[in-house]
Amino acid sequence: MDKIVTGHRPSAAPGSKPAPACTLVVFGAGGDLTARLLVPSLYNLELSGLLGDGFALHGLDLATPDETAWKAHLSDTMQSFTKDPDAEFHPDKIDAATWDRLMSHATYEHADFTDPETFKALAQRLGGGSAIFYLAVPARFFGPIADALGVAGLLKQSDNHFRRIVIEKPFGADLASARELNKRLLNAAREDQIFRIDHFMGKEAVQSIMAMRFANRLFEPLWRAEHVAEVEITAAETLGVEGRGKFYEATGALRDMVPNHLFQLLCMVAMEAPTSLDAEAIRSEKTRLLSSVRAVEKGDVVFGQYSAGDMPDGHVPAYRDEPDVAKGSTTETYVAMRLFVDNWRWSGTRFVLQTGKRMKARHTQIVLRFRPAPYDLFACEDGGIATQDEIVLLIGPNQGIHIDFDVKRPGPDFIPARAQTSFRFDDAFEDRPNVGYEALLYDCMMGDATLFQRADTIEEAWRIVDPALNGDARPDLQFYAAGSEGPEDAQLLFETTQSRFEPD
C-alpha cells in the first residue's frame, strides 16, 4: 500500500460515539483469526470513525518474528480480500489512509505467552491505561493466560480505567470442563470483566430478531406453541474441514456449533421479552430460556459423518480421507437434535437444530412452521392445503425474512396456492462493510455485554447437550454422502418432509 500522511480519524457515524481510549492486546496475533477477522473489523471501525484517538493495537505471538513481518502479513492479507469475492471481508479496495492510521497505532512483540516475563513486560507497557486482552489462541491456553494476567495484576481496574478479557469459543468441551474454565476465569477476574464472544451475535440479522419479535404487534401474539408447531434452526455448510482435521477430530460438529452458535439463535427466537434493553435483562432472559430446555435423551440426537460424494465443484473425499483425520474416525461432522422447552410459551412445540459440513447447500436460517388452520375450509380433490405457513429468518449468506402463506389460485375454482413475501437487508439498507466482529469489538470497548455470554448461560447450554457427549443419549454414527441433506434418520426428528437445504 502507498504510504500517506496519517491525518485525523474521521468522525463517528451519526448516533454513535468513538470508543474510549484503550489498548487491544491480542494473544495469538500471528494467527488466522487475527488476520482474517479481527484486523478487518478494526479497519471497518476505523473507517467508520468508531475507534477513539487513544486506541492502540498490540499483538503478541511466537508465530511471526518481528513487527515488520507481522504488519507486512496483515497488509498482504487485507489486499488479498479485494480479489476474493467469497471472503467474509471483501471490499473493492483498501482505503490507504484508513489502513495507515490503523497500522500507525499497532505494535507487535515476538513473545511467549507461557513465560511470566511476558506479562511483567506487558504490565510495564500498559501502565495504568485501559486494556482489553483478546485470547485468539487455542482453548488449552485460556486458563493459563487468565491465570497469568491475574498474577501480574493486569486485570486490576481503577475508577478511570478498565481491564477486560475476551474469550473465544469453545467455552469448555462439556459441562464439567465449562464449569472448571468458568471457575478459573472468575478466580482471575469479575464476571463483568469477562466477555465470552460468539461471532454469530455480531450478525445484523441475528440482532434484528429481537426487534422483529418485540417491536411488531403483527408477530408477537403468534410466537408461541398455540400457533407454532415446529421451530427449525439450521447451519449448513458446503465446506469440509478445510485442512483443520486435527482441530475437528478433537471437537466435532456438536461441540463446534451447538452450545454456542445454534443455542444463541435458539435464545433469540424463543426467549421472553426482556424488561429493558439493559445487557443483564437480556442475558437473564437467555439463561432463563435455556434453563427451561430439557436435557437431550436417547433418540433426540443423530450424529452423521460425510462420506465421499459430489459437490457443485466436483467430487470430494470422505471425512476419514481428509488430512490429519484418523482412518477409523468416529467424529461427527453432522448433528441434528430435537429439543423441548418446558415453559408456558413453548410447551408442545418441537425445536430441531441441525448443523453439518459438506451439505447440499450453504445457509443458516430459522424456520417457524405454523399449525394448520383449525378447519380445512378449502379441502378439495387435488389435496387442498398441502403445506404449512412459515416464517423463515435468513441469517446467512443472505440476510432477511421470507413469509410463506396461501392465497387463492386464479381461476373459477377456489383452490389455494402458495405465495411468499420477502425482505432482504441488502435491498432495504445501505450496504456497510461488516465482518461480524465490528459490533462485538466496539461493544466490548464500550463495556456493553449484551451480545456476550455469561457463565451461567454457558453452563446451561452444556447441561442440555452433555448426555449426547458423555451419557446415554450419545447416538451411533451414521454416514451421509457429501452433497446430500444428511443422514436419513435425521428426517425422523422433523415434522416436515420438505427439503431443508434449499439455498437462500
N, C-alpha and C positions, 0 to 999 in steps of 0.2 A: 504494500500500500504506500502511496505517496505520503511523505512526511509534510505536515502542515502545522500551522500555529494552532495551539490547543484552543485558546479562546475561552469564553464563559459557557457554562452549562445553559441549555435552553430552559425556558420557563416551563413549569409543570402544566399538564392538561387542566382545563377549567374544572373546578370542583375537587381537584386533588392538590396535595402539597408534597414537596420533596421529603424524602425520608430523613430522619435526624442523622447527624454525623455519627459514623461508626466504621469499624474495620470488619470486613467479612474475611475470616480466616478459614481457608479451605484445606482440610486434611485430605490428601489424595488428589492434589491439584493437577497432577500429571495424567490423570485417568480420563476415561471416555466420558464419564458423567460431566466432568467439568468442561471439557471442550465442546461436547455435543449439546448440552442443555443449560448449564449454569452460566457460562460466559455469554452465549447468545441471549439469554434472558436479561443479564445485566446490560448488555448492549441495547436491548429494546427499552429497558428502563432509563438508560442514559439518553436515548433518542427521544423519549417522552418527557424528559426533564424531571424524572421522579427520583433520581439519585441526588442527594444533597451535596453541597460543596465539600463537606467533610467526609465523604465516602472514600474508602480505600479498600483494595483487594490484596490479600496476602496469601500466597499459596505455599504449601509445604508438601514435599514428596521426595522419594528416592528415585522415582522413575525417570526424571529429567535432570540433567547435570547442573544446569545453571539458569539464571533468569533470561538470558538472551535466547537460549534454546527453547525455553518454555513459551516466551512471547512469540517466537517465530512459529512454533507449532500451533498456537492458538490462532494466529493470523492466517496461516495456511488453511486451517480447518474452516475458519469463517469464510474465506474466499471459496472453498470447495462447495459450500452450501448454495452459492449462487448458481452453480452448474448442476445441482441435484434436485429435481422437482419432487422427488419422493422423500427428501429430508424433512424432519419435523420443523426445521427452520430453513426457509428457502426464499430469501429476499432476492430482488433483481440485482441489487448491488449493495455493497457495504459502504455506508457513508464514512469517508475517511476522517472527517473532523470529529465525528462521534467516537469512532474507534480509537483515534489518537488520544482523545480526552480520557477515555476509559483506561487505556494502557498507561497513560501518564500517572495514574493513581494506583497502578498494580505493581506488586513486588513479589519475588519468589525466593524461596530458601530451600536448598538441597539439604534435607534434614530427615532424620529417622524419628518418626513419632512414637517409637517404643523406647526412646532414650530420654530419661528425666532431664538431661541438659537442654533438650529441645524446648521443653516447657519453661525452664528458667529463662532462656533467651527470649522466648515469646512474651513472658511477663514483662521483661525489660523493654521490649519493643512497644508494647501496648500501653505501658504506664497505667494511668487511671482512666483511659478512654473507654468508650462503649465498644463492645465487640460481639460478634456472632461467630460461633465455632461450628462450621459445617462439616459433618463427618461423611465425606464422599469416599468411603472405604468399605471393604468387606465387613460383614456383620460381626465377625470374630474380634474386630478392633473396637467396636462400640464401647464395651465395658471398660477395657484398659485405657482408652483415651479419656473417657469421662472421669475415671479414677485419677489419672494424671493431671487433668485440668483442675480437679478439686484439690489435690495435694499441693499444686503450685499456686493455689489461691486465685486462679484465673476466672473462677465463677462467682467471686465475691462482687456484689453490687454496692453502689452508693446512691444517694438521693438524686444525683445528677447524671449518673452513668449506669448503663445496663450491661449485663452479660447473659447471653442466651446460647443454647446448644441445639443444633438441628440434627435429627437422626433420620436417615433414610431407611426404607424397608429393606429386609424383613425385620419386623419387631419381634424377634424370637422365632423359634421353629415349631413350637407347640405351646400349650398352656403353661407348663412348668417352666420352660425357658423364658417365656414372655414375662412371667412373674419375677423370675430371677433378674432379668435385664431391667425391668422397672425398678426393682428394689435397689439395684446397683446405681442406676441413674439418679434416683431420689436420695441416695446417700451422698451424692456429689452436688446436686442442685435442687432447687424447689421445683414443684410441678409447673409453676407459671414461667419458669425459665426454659423448659424443655418443649421443643417444637418437633413433634413426630410428623414428618412430611409425607404426603401421598400426592403424586403429581396429577392424579385423576381429579383432585379437588381444585386444581388450577384451571380446568377446562370451563369456559363460559357456559356451555350447555349444562354442565353439572350444577354450577352455582345458580343457574336460572330455574332449576326445578322448584326451588322454594318460592320464587316469585310466581311461577305458573300456578302452583297449588294454592298458595295462601293470599294471593292478590286478586284472584278471579272467582267470583261467585259462580261463574259458569262451571267450574271444575270441582271445587272443594266438596259440595254435597254428594257427588258421585264417587268420591275417592274413598271407598270403604267396601267391606265384604258384602253388604246388601246388594251391591251392583257389580263388583269386580270378582270374577271367578278365578282368575289366574294372573299373576304378575311374573313375567319372564325377563330376566336380566342376562344379557349375552355379551361376552367379549371374545370375539372370534378373530383369529389371526391366520393369514395365509403363510406367514413365515414359519420356518423351522427354528431350531435352536441357534442357528447362525454363528457357529464357532464358540458357543458358550456351553458346550456339553459338560464340562467339568462343574460349572455352577449349577446347571439344570439337573444333573444327576443327584446332587445333594438336596435339591429343592423341590422340583416337581410342580405341576400346574396348580395344585391346591394351595400350597404354601406361597407360591409366587403371586397368585392373583386373588384368591377368595377372601381371606380375613382382612385384606386391605382394600384393594380396588373395588371388588364386587360388593363387599359389605358397605363401603361408603355410598355406592349407588343405592343399595337397599335402604340405608338410613335416610337418604334424601327423598326417596319415593314413598317411604312408609312411616316416617316419624310423625308425631303430633306437632301442631303448630307451637313454636316457642312463645314464651310470654313477651319477648322483645328480640331485637337483633343483636343483643349482647352476646359475646362469644360463649360465655358459660351457660346461658339459657339455651342456645342452640346445641352445644356439645352435650348438655344434660339430656336433651330430648333424644339425641342419637344413642346415648348409653341406655336410656330407658327403653328404647325400641329393641335394642339387642338383648337386653335382659329379659324381654318377653318372648324371644325366639327359642324354641325347643332345641336342645342338642340333637344332632342327627342320630338316627337309629339305623339298624340293618335294613337295607332296601331303599334307603333315602339317597344313596350316593352311587354313582357309576364312575369308574376310572377307565380311561382308554389310553392307548399309545398308538401313534401313527405308524403304519407300515408303508412300504413303497407305493407310489401312486402317481397319477398325472395331475399336474397343476397347469394353469394357463401358460406358464413359461416353459413347460416341458416336464419330463419325468424326474421325480425326486426320490432319494433313497429313504429307507426306513429309519426311524429314530435310532435303532440299535446299530445302524451303519454310519451314524454321524461321528465325527472326530471326538475323542475323549468320552465316548459313551460305551458302557460295558456291553458285550455281545448278548448277554442274557438279562439286560436291564429290565427291572420291573417298575421303573419310574413312570408315573402317569404324565402324559402330555395333554390330556383332556380330562376334565372333571365336570360332571353335572350333579346338582344337589337340590333335593326337594326340602323346603323349609316350611314350618308352620309357626305363625305368630299368635301367641295366646294373649290377646288383649281384646278390648271391646270393639275396636275399629276393624280388626282383620281376622277374627276367628271365623274359619270357614273358607278363607281364600288360600290357595296354594301359591307359594313362591318357588320358582325354579330358576336356579342360577347355573350358568354353564360358561366354560371358557376352554379354548383349545388352540393348539397350533396345527398348521397345515390343514386348515378347514376350507370349505368350499368357497367362502367369500370372507373378506375382512370387514368387520363392522363391530361397533359397540353400541348397544341400544337397550332401552327398557320398553317392554310392551305390556300394556294393561288390557286384558281381554275381558269384556263385559258379559254378564249373564244375558241369555236371550230374553226377549220380551215375555211377560207372564203368559200371554196367549198369542199363538201364531195366527194372526188375522189373515195373513197373506199366503197361507199354505195353498199349494197348487200341485198339479200333476207333475210338473218338472222339478219338484223338490222344495219349492218355497225358499225361505231364508236358509242358506247353507253355511253361512259364516257368522262370526261374532263381531260386534262393533269393537274397534280397537283404538287406543291412543298409543302412538309409537313415539318415544322420545329418542331422537338420534343424537348420540354423543360423539361418534367419530366413524369414519373420517369426515363425513358431512355432519353438520350440527343443525338441528331443527326439530320439527314436530310434524307427524302425519296423524290425521284422524280419519279412520275408515268407518263408513256408515252406509246405510241403504237408502236408495231413492227409487222412485217408480221408473221402470224402463219405458221409454217412449213407445207408444203403440196402443191399440184398442184394449188390450188385456192389462189387468192390474198385477204386474209381475215385478218383484223387487230386483234391483240391480245395484252392484257395488259402486260406491263413489268415494273419493278421497279429497280432502283439503290439506294443503301443506304450507308450512312456514319454514324458511331457512334463514339462519343468521346472516349468511353472506349476502342474501338478497335484501335484507331489511336494514343492515347496519354497515357502516364503513369498515372495510377490511383493515384490521390493525395487526401488526406483527405480534405473534404470540407463540411461544414455545410451550407454555403451560406452567412454567415456574415463575413467571413475572409476578403474578398476584401473590404467590406464596412467599417469594423473597421480600417483596415490598411489605406485605403484612407482617412478616417476622421483624423487619426493621422498625415497623410502626408499633410492634407489640400487640398486634391483633391476632389472637389464637383461634379465630372462628373456623378456619379451614384446616386446622391441625387436630390430631387425635390426643385424647387424654389417656392416662394409664388404665383407668377402669374400662374405657371403651375397647382398648386393645385386648384386655383380658376377657371381656365378654365375648368378643369375636372368636378368640381361640377356644373358649369353653364350648361354643356351638360346634366347631369342626373337629375338636380333639378326638372324639370317638372314631372318626374316619381315619385318623392318623395312628392312634395308639390303642384303639379299643375294638369292640365287637362290630362296629359299623364299617370297618375297612372292607371294601369290596374286592373281588377278584379282578385282575386286569383283563380288559378286553382290547381287541385290536380293531382299528379302522383304517381304511385306505386314505392316504393323503389326497386331498381334494374332495373328500366326502363330507357328510354332515355329522360325522362322529359315530360312535358305537350304536348299533341298533337298539340295544336295551335302554339307552338314554331316552328314546322316544316314549317309553312307558312312564317316565316321570312327568310328561307333559299331557295336558288335556287335549291340546290341539293336534291335528295331523297335518297342519300346513307346514310348508318349508320354513325352517327357522334361519336359513342362511342366505336369503336373498340380499344382494348388495343394496346399500342406500340409494 
